[in-house]
């Protein structure tokens, strides 16, 4: 009988009741092919991934958001709250007056609130 091992989880200080999976799928790919990213993320969701990593510089926020929205539509996940997305700002976006606008832009591309 094959053993199944659960993905380790990390409790969050944010107060989120659900811990975040410690293992996630990275989305950096150069050169970027958005359809490939969407397909890969959908396949990852189908096999159980619930944590995805992106960054502004990867240019994968929009295809990742499209894939996760499609995963919800297909009922591969019940809702957005089942999924964790980590992203990063590029160094030019880290000036105090640029942080919030950059984060809002990332959330918009990801189709998240």
NORPEDA-V848658 format. One record per helix or strand of 3 or more residues. SS is the DSSP state (alpha for helix, beta for strand). FROM is the first residue (numbers start at 1). TO is the last residue. If there is no record, write none. Layout:
# NORPEDA-V848658
((SS:FROM:TO) (SS:FROM:TO))
This chain:
# NORPEDA-V848658
((alpha:34:46) (beta:51:53) (alpha:56:58) (alpha:61:73) (alpha:80:82) (beta:84:86) (alpha:91:93) (alpha:96:110))
